[in-house]
Amino acid sequence: MKIQYLGTAAAEGWPGIFCNCEMCKEALRRKGKDIRTRSQAVIDDKILIDLPPDTYLHMLTYGLNMPSIQTMLVTHSHQDHWYPEELMMRREGFAVDMKGTLSIYGNDAVKESLKRVVSEALEYSPQRAQIEYHEIKEFTTYSSQGYELIPLKATHNPRENCFIYIIKKDGKSLLYANDTGYLAEETWDFMQGEHFDLVSMDCTMQRIKIPTNHMGLPNNVDVVERLKKMGCVDKNTKYVVTHFSHNGGWLHEEMEKQAAVYGFDVAYDGMTVEF
């Protein structure tokens, strides 16, 4: 399997769209890996995770083949992860020769926001756009394109049933864990007996340890230590941190130094990891 990180920033991007802090100004000066768009990833060029406002930019920059995507996982309904207005372009007059049905997996809040977008254009329908929406529940296994997709309970927005995901295929397994704070006990209980070849973790606050909603590097260390104690990872498991906010205090080079102490890789926009 492989994962490509298309966007690696928190909601405001980095530099933040309206921000004038020193971290954002320095990122703009350095450019390169310090320029981060809103969070999105793709597995094996087939399974797309989230639909942020930067999806079109990711298509142009990294060759993301949106017409060929048939499976989309949505973590939650926050706008930096779910921008359903983009799906209005999946209809006659905007798109020609779409490659089959797009199956979208998400919670009830994601479903309701999609219904709102549909209602704003009376001639539009999921059927005409070749969309199938699957409202899913945590700790239940779903299948698409030969992959097992398992949503787990995230600790993020208490007003919404947010998900992280286990994705499996051909003996390989990925834990994709953002947006979330330190994991819920129900999630830890479910993961007993699982094995992960790659663990991808929210590191929004970087140097700062926080109790919920997101994580920083100290939280990531705690997560990996518990995974090791549970036997869910081994010496060959890869660890990647992603989803960074300028409030965390480290630009990419410093983040790499800090994460390397624990054997973690630091995601940047466009990075691909095979496992």
FIVEX-729620 format. One line per 3 residues: their letters; for each residue x, y, z of C-alpha. Coordinates in nm, 4 decimals, decimal comma, always signed. Layout:
# FIVEX-729620
A = X/Y/Z | ...
# end
This chain:
# FIVEX-729620
MKI = +0,0000/+0,0000/+0,0000 | +0,0960/+0,3630/-0,0270 | -0,0372/+0,6881/+0,1106
QYL = +0,0114/+1,0299/-0,0426 | -0,0381/+1,3323/+0,1799 | -0,1966/+1,5945/-0,0438
GTA = -0,2545/+1,8526/+0,2307 | -0,0978/+1,8597/+0,5777 | -0,2292/+2,1745/+0,7491
AAE = -0,5031/+2,2475/+0,9968 | -0,8144/+2,4455/+0,9041 | -0,6530/+2,7819/+0,8290
GWP = -0,3691/+2,6433/+0,6154 | -0,0077/+2,7414/+0,6710 | +0,0457/+3,0306/+0,6248
GIF = -0,2992/+3,1028/+0,7646 | -0,5131/+3,2788/+0,5093 | -0,5640/+3,5889/+0,7275
CNC = -0,2680/+3,5455/+0,9634 | +0,0262/+3,7800/+1,0071 | +0,2141/+3,5896/+1,2803
EMC = +0,5881/+3,5291/+1,2576 | +0,5428/+3,1561/+1,1916 | +0,3207/+3,2255/+0,8920
KEA = +0,5449/+3,5017/+0,7559 | +0,8494/+3,2761/+0,7876 | +0,6725/+2,9882/+0,6135
LRR = +0,5853/+3,2212/+0,3282 | +0,9483/+3,3307/+0,3072 | +1,0888/+2,9760/+0,3135
KGK = +0,8175/+2,8186/+0,0941 | +0,8819/+2,4523/+0,0008 | +0,7702/+2,2099/+0,2713
DIR = +0,6591/+2,4944/+0,4983 | +0,3664/+2,5754/+0,2678 | +0,0780/+2,3537/+0,3769
TRS = -0,2753/+2,3213/+0,2392 | -0,5825/+2,1758/+0,4102 | -0,5731/+1,8104/+0,5100
QAV = -0,6326/+1,5383/+0,2526 | -0,4746/+1,2039/+0,1626 | -0,5159/+0,9317/-0,0970
IDD = -0,4465/+0,5595/-0,0570 | -0,3099/+0,3713/-0,3603 | -0,4527/+0,6481/-0,5827
KIL = -0,7958/+0,4956/-0,5119 | -0,9245/+0,5749/-0,1630 | -0,9573/+0,9501/-0,1065
IDL = -0,9737/+1,0723/+0,2534 | -1,1672/+1,3973/+0,2952 | -1,2719/+1,6668/+0,0480
PPD = -1,1256/+2,0034/+0,1591 | -1,1536/+2,3328/-0,0336 | -0,7993/+2,2690/-0,1619
TYL = -0,8907/+1,9512/-0,3528 | -0,8761/+2,1232/-0,6916 | -0,5286/+2,2560/-0,6115
HML = -0,4197/+1,9058/-0,5108 | -0,5464/+1,7723/-0,8421 | -0,3417/+2,0289/-1,0334
TYG = -0,0292/+2,0036/-0,8188 | +0,0034/+1,6303/-0,7527 | -0,1825/+1,4717/-1,0405
LNM = -0,4723/+1,3532/-0,8258 | -0,7023/+1,1843/-1,0763 | -1,0390/+1,2957/-0,9408
PSI = -1,2470/+1,1529/-1,2293 | -1,1169/+0,8040/-1,1448 | -1,1826/+0,8201/-0,7686
QTM = -1,4636/+0,5812/-0,6722 | -1,4263/+0,5727/-0,2917 | -1,4145/+0,8687/-0,0533
LVT = -1,3901/+0,8512/+0,3259 | -1,4925/+1,1594/+0,5238 | -1,3705/+1,2064/+0,8803
HSH = -1,6217/+1,4745/+0,9839 | -1,8131/+1,7753/+0,8558 | -1,5744/+2,0614/+0,9393
QDH = -1,5206/+2,2689/+0,6258 | -1,1457/+2,2002/+0,6010 | -1,2287/+1,8288/+0,5621
WYP = -1,5650/+1,8359/+0,3871 | -1,6538/+2,0904/+0,1193 | -1,9562/+1,9331/-0,0508
EEL = -2,0116/+2,2288/-0,2836 | -1,7299/+2,0823/-0,4945 | -1,9544/+1,7873/-0,5747
MMR = -2,1849/+2,0200/-0,7677 | -1,9284/+1,9879/-1,0461 | -2,0178/+1,6170/-1,0873
REG = -2,3039/+1,6785/-1,3288 | -2,3803/+1,7414/-1,6942 | -2,2357/+2,0628/-1,8261
FAV = -1,9528/+2,0552/-1,5708 | -1,8166/+1,7004/-1,6064 | -1,8078/+1,4664/-1,9053
DMK = -1,7365/+1,0922/-1,9082 | -1,7151/+1,0377/-1,5317 | -1,5647/+0,6990/-1,4507
GTL = -1,8451/+0,5322/-1,2608 | -2,0083/+0,5964/-0,9256 | -1,8424/+0,7840/-0,6393
SIY = -1,9164/+0,6066/-0,3095 | -1,8887/+0,8447/-0,0124 | -1,8639/+0,7100/+0,3428
GND = -1,9317/+0,9398/+0,6387 | -2,1499/+1,0282/+0,9357 | -2,4972/+1,1796/+0,9621
AVK = -2,3665/+1,5392/+0,9766 | -2,1789/+1,4899/+0,6508 | -2,4938/+1,3421/+0,4976
ESL = -2,7056/+1,6403/+0,6073 | -2,4624/+1,8927/+0,4617 | -2,4658/+1,7052/+0,1315
KRV = -2,8479/+1,7167/+0,1338 | -2,8302/+2,0935/+0,1936 | -2,6074/+2,1425/-0,1091
VSE = -2,8411/+1,9304/-0,3204 | -3,1451/+2,1311/-0,2078 | -2,9824/+2,4549/-0,3205
ALE = -2,9838/+2,3303/-0,6808 | -3,3192/+2,1701/-0,7498 | -3,2111/+2,0110/-1,0752
YSP = -2,9182/+1,8391/-0,9066 | -2,9424/+1,4937/-0,7552 | -2,6902/+1,2387/-0,6271
QRA = -2,8127/+0,9981/-0,8939 | -2,7368/+1,2418/-1,1748 | -2,3971/+1,3098/-1,0191
QIE = -2,3288/+0,9346/-0,9890 | -2,2897/+0,9570/-0,6106 | -2,3857/+0,6950/-0,3533
YHE = -2,3754/+0,8099/+0,0079 | -2,3172/+0,5530/+0,2824 | -2,3963/+0,6666/+0,6356
IKE = -2,1621/+0,4570/+0,8475 | -2,1214/+0,3627/+1,2132 | -1,8069/+0,3284/+1,4180
FTT = -1,6525/-0,0162/+1,4716 | -1,8287/-0,1603/+1,1666 | -1,6398/-0,3006/+0,8674
YSS = -1,7287/-0,1815/+0,5172 | -1,5836/-0,2929/+0,1839 | -1,4991/-0,0974/-0,1300
QGY = -1,2709/-0,1771/-0,4242 | -1,1174/-0,4704/-0,2362 | -1,0365/-0,2635/+0,0764
ELI = -1,1701/-0,3104/+0,4286 | -1,2737/+0,0265/+0,5727 | -1,3330/+0,0499/+0,9482
PLK = -1,4392/+0,3802/+1,1067 | -1,3339/+0,4288/+1,4679 | -1,4523/+0,6825/+1,7234
ATH = -1,2418/+1,0023/+1,7237 | -1,2176/+1,2527/+2,0087 | -1,2710/+1,5750/+1,8190
NPR = -1,6027/+1,7593/+1,7945 | -1,8342/+1,6542/+2,0821 | -2,1375/+1,7649/+1,8803
ENC = -2,0610/+1,5196/+1,6011 | -1,9705/+1,1531/+1,5647 | -1,6251/+1,2076/+1,4132
FIY = -1,4229/+0,9200/+1,2688 | -1,0688/+0,8015/+1,2229 | -1,0123/+0,4973/+1,0014
IIK = -0,8441/+0,1610/+0,9715 | -0,7848/+0,0744/+0,6047 | -0,6768/-0,2772/+0,5064
KDG = -0,5867/-0,4595/+0,1867 | -0,3815/-0,7690/+0,0989 | -0,2402/-0,8131/+0,4464
KSL = -0,1459/-0,4465/+0,4941 | -0,3130/-0,2168/+0,7458 | -0,3131/+0,1591/+0,8001
LYA = -0,4384/+0,3583/+1,0988 | -0,5341/+0,7080/+0,9819 | -0,5903/+0,9182/+1,2940
NDT = -0,6800/+1,2828/+1,2384 | -0,8653/+1,4953/+1,3403 | -0,8556/+1,3516/+1,6908
GYL = -0,7146/+1,3936/+2,0360 | -0,5786/+1,1022/+2,2378 | -0,7990/+0,8112/+2,1408
AEE = -1,1226/+0,7157/+2,3127 | -1,1213/+0,4044/+2,5303 | -1,3790/+0,2403/+2,3025
TWD = -1,1339/+0,2838/+2,0167 | -0,8456/+0,1373/+2,2151 | -1,0626/-0,1606/+2,3068
FMQ = -1,1580/-0,2214/+1,9443 | -0,7967/-0,2047/+1,8244 | -0,6866/-0,4870/+2,0551
GEH = -0,5548/-0,7584/+1,8249 | -0,5062/-0,5284/+1,5252 | -0,1663/-0,4809/+1,3620
FDL = -0,0654/-0,1652/+1,1763 | +0,2024/-0,1267/+0,9109 | +0,1646/+0,2520/+0,9158
VSM = +0,0251/+0,4822/+1,1839 | -0,0661/+0,8350/+1,0696 | -0,1341/+1,0775/+1,3556
DCT = -0,2784/+1,4239/+1,4087 | -0,0057/+1,6589/+1,5348 | -0,1892/+1,9902/+1,5129
MQR = -0,0285/+2,1482/+1,8196 | +0,3243/+2,0126/+1,7580 | +0,5237/+2,0903/+2,0756
IKI = +0,2111/+2,1351/+2,2919 | +0,0363/+1,8447/+2,4665 | -0,3402/+1,8946/+2,4747
PTN = -0,6156/+1,6799/+2,6304 | -0,8667/+1,6477/+2,3444 | -0,9820/+1,7524/+1,9934
HMG = -0,6294/+1,7369/+1,8477 | -0,2827/+1,6171/+1,9470 | +0,0713/+1,7427/+1,9730
LPN = +0,3946/+1,5458/+1,9525 | +0,3812/+1,4477/+2,3243 | +0,0355/+1,2978/+2,2653
NVD = +0,1679/+1,1104/+1,9609 | +0,4403/+0,9569/+2,1754 | +0,1771/+0,8402/+2,4250
VVE = -0,0314/+0,6860/+2,1452 | +0,2625/+0,4917/+2,0029 | +0,3708/+0,3688/+2,3451
RLK = +0,0234/+0,2276/+2,4062 | +0,0125/+0,0690/+2,0606 | +0,3449/-0,0996/+2,1373
KMG = +0,2200/-0,2316/+2,4705 | -0,0888/-0,3707/+2,2956 | +0,1216/-0,5409/+2,0280
CVD = -0,0478/-0,3432/+1,7499 | +0,2844/-0,2319/+1,5979 | +0,6302/-0,3809/+1,5523
KNT = +0,9824/-0,2767/+1,4523 | +0,8764/-0,2430/+1,0887 | +0,5791/-0,0135/+1,1528
KYV = +0,6114/+0,3374/+1,0097 | +0,4863/+0,6452/+1,1957 | +0,3887/+0,9722/+1,0291
VTH = +0,2670/+1,2937/+1,1931 | +0,0529/+1,5419/+1,0007 | -0,2195/+1,8123/+1,0239
FSH = -0,0117/+2,1024/+1,1584 | -0,1161/+2,4448/+1,2853 | +0,1098/+2,7498/+1,2916
NGG = +0,0108/+2,7756/+1,6604 | +0,2262/+2,4679/+1,7293 | +0,5477/+2,6682/+1,7059
WLH = +0,7697/+2,4587/+1,4759 | +0,8394/+2,4993/+1,1057 | +0,9108/+2,1856/+0,9030
EEM = +1,2850/+2,1606/+0,9653 | +1,2473/+2,1914/+1,3429 | +0,9509/+1,9539/+1,3403
EKQ = +1,1640/+1,6928/+1,1629 | +1,4358/+1,7214/+1,4289 | +1,1892/+1,6836/+1,7117
AAV = +0,9976/+1,3921/+1,5534 | +1,3155/+1,2050/+1,4565 | +1,3911/+1,1501/+1,8245
YGF = +1,0954/+0,9105/+1,8310 | +1,1400/+0,7638/+1,4833 | +0,8463/+0,9562/+1,3370
DVA = +0,8357/+1,0974/+0,9846 | +0,6883/+1,4430/+0,9287 | +0,4389/+1,4739/+0,6441
YDG = +0,4540/+1,7561/+0,3940 | +0,2250/+1,8357/+0,1036 | +0,2790/+1,5834/-0,1746
MTV = +0,4770/+1,3300/+0,0322 | +0,4261/+0,9630/-0,0533 | +0,4988/+0,6751/+0,1859
EF = +0,4944/+0,3113/+0,0785 | +0,4472/+0,0354/+0,3341
# end
